[in-house]
Amino acid sequence: MAMATAAIELRNVTKRFATPKGGIYTALRDLTMEVAPGEFCAVVGPTGCGKSTTLALISGLERASAGEVLVMGEPIRGIPDGIGYVFQTDAVFPWKTVLENVAAGPRYHGTTGSAARKKAREWIARVGLAGFEDRYPHQLSGGMRKRVGLAQSLINNPRILLMDEPFSALDVQTRTLMENELLAIWSATSASVVFVTHDLEEAISLADRVVVLTAGPGTVKGTYKVDLPRPRNVAEIRFQPRFAQIYEAIWSQLRDEVLVSYERQKHAAAV
Amino acid sequence: MNVRSTLLPSSVDTPGGRPSLAGVGTQDGATIASISSKPEPGSLDSELAGRRSRAARRRRLTIYGLRLIFTVVWLGSWELTTRLNWVDPFFYGQPSGIVQRLWTWITEGTALGPLWFQMAVTMEEAVLGFLIGAALGVVFGILLGRIQLLADVLAPFIKGANAIPRVILGGLFAIMFGLSVWGKAWTATVLVFFVVFFNAFQGVREVDPNLIANARVLGADNRRMTTEIVIPSALSWILASLHISFGLAIVGAVVGELFGATAGMGQLVYNAQHTFDVDGVFAGMFVLAVMALVAEGLITVLENRLIKWRPSRVSGEVPI
């Protein structure tokens, strides 16, 4: 399904790292995948299969060792315009207030201070943090810091939003809440989302399509359409029979990879 | 977010030890306290709060009491043994003699002129050395931290320079600058520079790579990256080094004065030593310690201003 207008295209991408011991570690091998404009794509796979590396390649933070990465049809050089990245760990700037944190993106793109702050206030309100503009990150809870991170990325109107297990550190209730809010905000934009997670339930509840990666070096094991209706309520969608069917289909594939990864870890620990 | 340990060249001593232990354990408590609401009078909360503040007061009193006892025992035994001539006060001084000497200095002036003038001279040298050394240390630390090539090229020179017992340079500066303020100021500068430099460098190197990645994706260019991400992040390291380095600046100024000066606290001590005035040496030391502690207090105020984004430090007075 070669679409000329794919938002993101990875063509036979391989990524290797030199290890400190002088060896070579292959994180991704011959990975090919596409994300359509406006599509919500989840990437799942066992630990260490190169999920985060995939995002780093799309964002331009890392370069592919072989193969091509195209964003909006263009091979990437440096960090492409219109990318938002929500990191797994806290990446908000601790010395900036919530307002300054959210306003950072527009300011870096040359917007004047007052215009950037005005826009930031709007986004702070949209992620439900109105009234917390002048707080510093250490004064907020983990969930609130995630909201700041989300607003910080979304204020740049990204056409592509990369999310690296963004909610994995949150408690289950906060997480469900954040997932619903993410879907609500996303539906109001036309952004493509690549959402990396190790949680298959989360992947199915959120995404239009789930890509399963093999145990490292990662490559695509299979992609699955999630034909659940939208708008979705993440807290309830798991009880639909269709959800269980999709879950079973994907899990039967994912399970083998998880087992491979687990055996390897055991082996590595034993050596 | 936490109190950073400072990278100290092993050859350097640390005058004016700071009560840095106070901040560590209490940070979380302080944060929680600032979020929670005020207890209503008569409630269980207010009773608990009252009990806690009473306990804190008791503990504070105990600590001040023990400090007083320690001081009395220390100075008392010194005074007593020298009075009874078990220890010769000519060589070891005597607390009452030191106090008397201080009093004479304050009321009648020193052998070199008024006491305040000696303090001002030394302070001027130390402040100049501190400012120049800290500024150079911060600039070079950030440059070398940001530019890998520069760091690789200069590394052996810096290591070599750091290996020199730097007070020796005081003699060199005395030749270069004669009796002027600059000989002392430069001695202080070289002492301050390395401490600040190593901290700034390390601080730049330790910036969270996640924050760098985030800023890059958000569109920060190199200049913004340095000013908005790297420098604020390295600031806690740099400020921690300033605490130690003001003490070092005073050491540099005093050592510089020993190599040749007409005024200053170091010269005063030197003078006292050469007239076998042990009480004068002790009195000079005392004045220098007070100067270092006052400066250290001012730096703490500056630090709290500059890093107000950190979890609030100890708000009230907490015993160390």
Contacts between the chains, C-beta under 8 A, distances in Angstrom:
chain1	res1	chain2	res2	distance
A	59	B	217	5.8
A	61	B	213	5.5
A	61	B	216	6.7
A	61	B	217	7.1
A	79	B	216	6.0
A	79	B	217	6.0
A	79	B	219	7.8
A	83	B	217	6.0
A	84	B	217	7.3
A	85	B	213	7.4
A	85	B	214	6.9
A	85	B	217	4.3
A	87	B	210	5.6
A	87	B	213	7.1
A	87	B	214	6.2
A	89	B	210	5.6
A	90	B	210	7.5
A	91	B	208	7.8
A	91	B	210	4.5
A	91	B	211	5.8
A	91	B	213	7.1
A	91	B	214	3.8
A	92	B	214	7.7
A	93	B	211	6.2
A	93	B	214	7.8
A	93	B	215	7.6
A	93	B	228	7.5
A	93	B	229	6.8
A	93	B	232	7.5
A	94	B	1	6.9
A	94	B	309	5.8
A	94	B	310	7.8
A	95	B	232	4.2
A	95	B	233	7.5
A	95	B	235	7.8
A	95	B	307	7.7
A	95	B	309	4.3
A	96	B	228	7.9
A	96	B	309	7.4
A	97	B	309	7.9
A	104	B	215	7.4
A	104	B	218	5.5
A	104	B	220	7.6
A	104	B	228	7.5
A	105	B	218	4.4
A	105	B	219	6.2
A	108	B	215	7.7
A	108	B	218	5.5
A	108	B	219	3.8
A	108	B	220	4.8
A	108	B	221	7.3
A	108	B	224	6.0
A	109	B	219	5.0
A	136	B	308	8.0
A	136	B	309	4.5
A	137	B	309	7.9
A	138	B	1	6.8
A	138	B	31	7.1
A	138	B	309	7.3
A	138	B	310	7.2
A	138	B	311	5.0
A	139	B	31	7.5
A	139	B	34	8.0
A	139	B	35	7.4
A	152	B	214	7.7
A	152	B	218	6.9
A	153	B	217	7.9
A	153	B	218	7.8
A	156	B	218	6.9
A	156	B	219	7.3
